[in-house]
Amino acid sequence: MDEYSELYESTEDYGAKRSELEWTSTASCTSPRKTTERSEVNVSIVVPAYNEAGNIRRLLTALLAQETKLARIVEIVVVASGCTDNTAEVAREIGRGRPGMHVHVQERREGKVAAINAYLRMRDPRADVSVVCSADLDVAPDVIEKMVAHLRAHEDVGMVGARPVPNNDEGQLVGRMVRLLWELHHRVALEVPKMGEIVAFRASLVEYVSELSVVDEASIEDIVRAKGYSLGYVPDAIVTNHGPETMPEYFEQRRRVARGHYWLEFAFGYQVATLDRALLVKAVLETGRQEDRFGKLALAAAIGTEVLARAIGLWDARVVGGRHRTWRVLQSTKSLGDAVTNGVAVEAGSGVRSAPVDRPRRLSARPDAPEVEAWRRRP
């Protein structure tokens, strides 16, 4: 028996697990390998969070209520990174009585990639697929199932992304710019997959992400591609996000993204799809043809802002490089608004739930025995 044997419910479960053919070879991850047709795929989800008390209940409720047949969610890990609000307390409340939900607290804010690495060190070894999910999302009930199904159906694909759709007010200039930005992202991803907000990848492919990076999804893309796998995009797996509401915050967000993408290109030679000018021009022309007069004005404003943000982001990448790993929170991006998620009404900003219909199902989780918790804390 090896160091992970105590995590399984019985010796028989452990033996069966060891005898299965894994999705990918851990000894040679550079060539895709034929998979077994197991009835279920074990999924581990991480939610890195910094001061997300107003959003974390909505997201966890949605994740717990995912409608799955192929996907078997074995754990959800919330990494509360240097939070000064009650994010961890809300997450613990939701996880009470669910052995597959875990809250890991980082006393100091170290950045999203550091939170992901903390999760990778403690990830359930049964996981076939890992999901990294931003904390400020609303997730449709079938998102996890659709992403996992895409991975199962395409043996050469190592990582997939869902489609983020913003709920900003399109009657406002910045709101329309945000919507158009994600529409361009969608059109580019249909040609060459580009990840954002929530991603799923084969667990054996990623053990560590460079903590100099500030673009976690793009860095994981690079790791997966370097190991011989392709990327996939699942446009009917929908998640809702909320973009900036003010021009200064919109510009700041675009500058940060540009800096991260350029740094990744300088440091590792990896270029994300949205840096491909030909793809962008095609997406802009297709989108512009479908917009009304106000939409065309917003598209022009988005293009101008992007050009300036990328110019400054390029300078940042060369001068600052990977030395800055945390950012000032853009407050207007944290307001998804009041919503009903999977039968639970959630009041934005309060972290308080009202009018529950049904308690979401339990996870298919490992037991939290004392020796398991000791394993989870190992360096």
Phi, psi and omega in degrees: 000144181254188190293344182261001188298329183290351183279350184260153187295333181204165176299323180296318177300318182294315180298320179296319180297317183293333184273349181286149172280121182289160178303317181227156179278123178286340178281330180218093183271004185272351178228127180302148185231147182299138182258161172274154179267067176290154183289332182225156178243122181286127185239131175245132184243134173243139176237096174289134186218135171230114180049057181246031181301330181282348184238337191295327180295316179302312184295311182296323176299317179293320180292320179293335183261015179301137180268110187229149170236309179280315182284136176237103184284111184266339177198153169232122182246121173262122175256103180273107190259101176062030183293141175251003175249198184259035177306310183296320181295318178297317180297319178295322179299315180293326182279352182301126180085002179241100185295344179272000178256131184228144176239118178251125183255124169263120185297327181246139177289119185242358180106159185295320181295321176297323177295319178296319179295323175300319177295316182300329179287336183247004184304140177303123183293348176283348188295128170271326183229136172253142176239128173253121187233126175298149186281343186256047181239160164245126191248126177298154187296343185248012186296309182299315180300316182292321179293317179294320179299323179295318178296319180295322185281341184234098186293337181273354182267127181256345184206140178227156177232153176268182180254113175281135178233115182285152178250024178295157178289111182284353176282347177260148184302309182295322177300317178293322177299318179297314180299317180293324178301314181285334173293319176296318177303315180298314182293321176295317182295332176294331179272308178225112187308133177230125186274154176188136172075309178215130182224156175230138180216157178295125191299326184290347185276335189234117177244342182199143177238136181303126182280002171279347183277146173244008178236087190297313182299316181295323179294321177292323173308311183300316180298314183295315180296321181295338180264014171092008181255157177260174180253155178230154179233132182243088188292342179266006171265103192256131170236147180256131174234181179224118181276178179300151180253349180239153181297317178302318180289323177300312181297316181299318179296315180294324178295316179300314181299315180299315179301316180296318181292318179292321178298319179298322178292317179294316188282321188236357179073019182255128180249124177287159186299327184284359172267357178280110186296322181297316178297318181294317180299316178300315181295320180296315181296317179295318181291316182301324181295337184262357185265150173281186184300315179295322179296320178295322176297315180295323179295318177298319178295320179295320179295313179299317179296320181294319179300313180293317181298321180289324178298314180288323177298325177296317176298315179303316183297323181283325185267309183278323180062228183257022185276347183245111189247353177234157186227156171295135181291133175271099192300324184290345178278354185260012185246084177289341181089167177296137182208161172250117183243112176052044174086005180238122178280130183236127178270122183296143173084342185261335186071014183248135182262147175223157174051057177291141178266301178223140175290128181302157185295159175288159175278157172274077195249160173285154178289149179266066176287157181305320182291333177291316179298325177295320176298320182295333182269357183294150182291000000 
